Amino acid sequence: MTDLLDKTETHEELIAEYREHVWPAASTYYKEPIVIDHGEGMHVFDDRGNRYLDCFGGVLTVSVGHANPKVNAAIHAQIDKVTHTSALYINKPAAELASAVAEVTPGKLNTSFFTNSGTEADETAMLLARLYTGRQEIIALRHAYHGRSMLAISAAGHSTWRHGGTHVAGIKHAHAPYCYRCPFGQTYPDCGVKCAQDVEDLILTTTDGKIAAFIAEPILGVGGFIVPPKEYFSIVSEITHRYGGLFICDEVQTGWGRTGDKWCGIEHWDVEPDVMTFAKGMANGSPVGCTTTTNEIAGAFPGLTFATFGGNPVTAAAAVATIRTIDENDLPHNAAVVGGYLRGKLDALKEKYEVIGDVRGMGLMQAIEVVLDKKSKTPAPDVVLRVFEETRRRGVLIGKGGLFGNVIRLGPPLIASKSDIDELVAALDAAFAAASA
Ligand SMILES: Cc1ncc(COP(=O)(O)O)c(C=O)c1O
């Protein structure tokens, strides 16, 4: 065993070992991958001692900063008490977490089922909707992402994330509320929010006229932070209910203050979902999934059902400490203020660079859609790759997404300050100058 561990001595050996024994499908960012050694607050440090300002936060997951002392103290304390119990017994952190979730979620949402990932949370939500309604058909969105189980992949609206063609039946995809590339070639608000109205036509023409659910992210995350118009969710939620379905709101990226001033992204649209799902930023990096609904809907899920690690006391303690930290420091408000500051700077970059076609997002969830030129809007993923290398050279980490990989995604921890944003924007500015040269 000692020999096995000793094999990874140098940086190069470590990368070679990872490449040899981890599936190639699990691809990494950058021409030369970064090996992260440790983190602190807004920063991570690689194995060579380089410091990076982390503006992607492990995909919008490190919500209160790396190695947050309060979250880590809660984890340490819980590990010293008991690490695992299984959901066959009750533990205090899980009970506290369930009641905190009930408090921050809108409307009658009151009861949660815990798992380990966003995928499981969404899978559980879609199964629950089928059980509650006794129907099968689910409406999802083009450009959506809900995880990597068979059902979640089947709900994805990206060919790039749908693999094998062996999908679960009964999922239809509505047009995305993607104003920059309107699927109907129209312009908001003259369009009358046709993308939302069209959901009724989709139900009438491609289902048996009754649905189990409509599932959507308030802001389509992997899709490139696509922000639906303000009327969108009230129109679609009304149609969904009229045809007997539940509205499942996937808050995996948008939850926990990310979008600014609200705990949940959907609150900006003033709509109450029937089911909500959470993961990522909920526990600052400890693996967690959560499906929350009303007592009535939860009652439709028959026993037995079980997730070994669901509500694990260490994870739940991390989540409770994360939520407390977000609350005590009013981080949803910080996301609004610092996110607004970031947005102003990105809008200015858009004026400066021909390759920036669109800037969009809410709070500390902002994206830059990169194109060959503003007129053609042709996606330019190669420019994004150059911007990635250039920002990395300047000690800043960013993310990407979009169907063509041409959208830069920025989702720093919610503790980000205006000076962090100045550093990020200076790196982006220099990187776009170099990449467009
Ligand atoms: C909106 C959304 N839902 C679900 C998932 C799946 O979460 P996980 O990767 O934790 O399974 C993701 C992951 O990126 C996501 O962005």
The ligand as a Tripos MOL2 file, in Angstrom:
@<TRIPOS>MOLECULE
LIG
   16    16     1     0     0
SMALL
NO_CHARGES

@<TRIPOS>ATOM
      1 C1        -29.0010   22.9200  -12.6000 C.3       1 LIG1
      2 C2        -28.3210   21.6240  -12.2690 C.ar      1 LIG1
      3 N1        -29.0590   20.5830  -11.8830 N.ar      1 LIG1
      4 C3        -28.4920   19.4040  -11.5720 C.ar      1 LIG1
      5 C4        -27.1280   19.2430  -11.6430 C.ar      1 LIG1
      6 C5        -26.5220   17.9240  -11.2890 C.3       1 LIG1
      7 O1        -25.8270   18.0600  -10.0840 O.3       1 LIG1
      8 P1        -24.6780   17.0140   -9.6840 P.3       1 LIG1
      9 O2        -23.5140   17.2600  -10.5960 O.co2     1 LIG1
     10 O3        -24.4070   17.3670   -8.2400 O.co2     1 LIG1
     11 O4        -25.2570   15.6610   -9.8270 O.co2     1 LIG1
     12 C6        -26.3230   20.3040  -12.0340 C.ar      1 LIG1
     13 C7        -24.8580   20.1550  -12.1270 C.2       1 LIG1
     14 O5        -24.1480   20.9840  -12.6700 O.2       1 LIG1
     15 C8        -26.9370   21.5310  -12.3770 C.ar      1 LIG1
     16 O6        -26.2170   22.5880  -12.7680 O.3       1 LIG1
@<TRIPOS>BOND
     1     1     2 1
     2     2     3 ar
     3     2    15 ar
     4     3     4 ar
     5     4     5 ar
     6     5     6 1
     7     5    12 ar
     8     6     7 1
     9     7     8 1
    10     8     9 2
    11     8    10 1
    12     8    11 1
    13    12    13 1
    14    12    15 ar
    15    13    14 2
    16    15    16 1
@<TRIPOS>SUBSTRUCTURE
     1 LIG1         1 GROUP 0 **** ****
